[in-house]
Amino acid sequence: MSVLAIAFPVEAAVPVAQSLIGATVAMTRPLLGLGVLVTLFMVFKPLLAGILRAAVVFFVPRQSHEERVQQHRFNGIKMLNRMANDYSGTQPNFAAELRNLAARDN
């Protein structure tokens, strides 16, 4: 028996080992890339949050004080009208009072 007889089984096992190593690397590469991406997002989170906030302010500017007060009054009027509609079947006098309050100019 020669030394070459022992070497042939190892030579046959090398492609199998290479394919297993290649498959392992192919499965871990996306996980490493995802880990790097998550790490970058965590490191630059304050910067990204600031950019997002600036974009929101740019596209949806804050309303003026008068506009906010007017929106608040309008929401109150809508609420009174909803309550009046709810009570109109059972307490028509109360519903009329609520509608009267909603129609007031303040």
C-alpha positions, 0 to 999 in steps of 0.5 A: 500500500502506498501513501497515495491510497490514503490521499485519494479519500481526502481528495474526494472530500475536499469539494464537499467541504468547499461546498459546505463552507460556501453555503455557510458563507452564503447564508451568513453574508446577508446577516452580516450586512443586515447587522451593519445596516442596523448598526448604522441606523442606530448610530445615525438615529438622531441625524435621521430623526432630525432630517425626518422632522425637518421634512415634516415641517417643510411639507406640513407647516404649523398653523398660525395661532388664529388658525388653531383657535378657529379650528378649535372653535369649529371642532366645538361647534361640530361636537355640539351639533353631534350631541344635539343630533343624539338628543333630538329623539329623546329630548328635543328642547335640550337638542334645540338649546345645544343647536342654539349654543352652536350657532352663537358667534363668539 
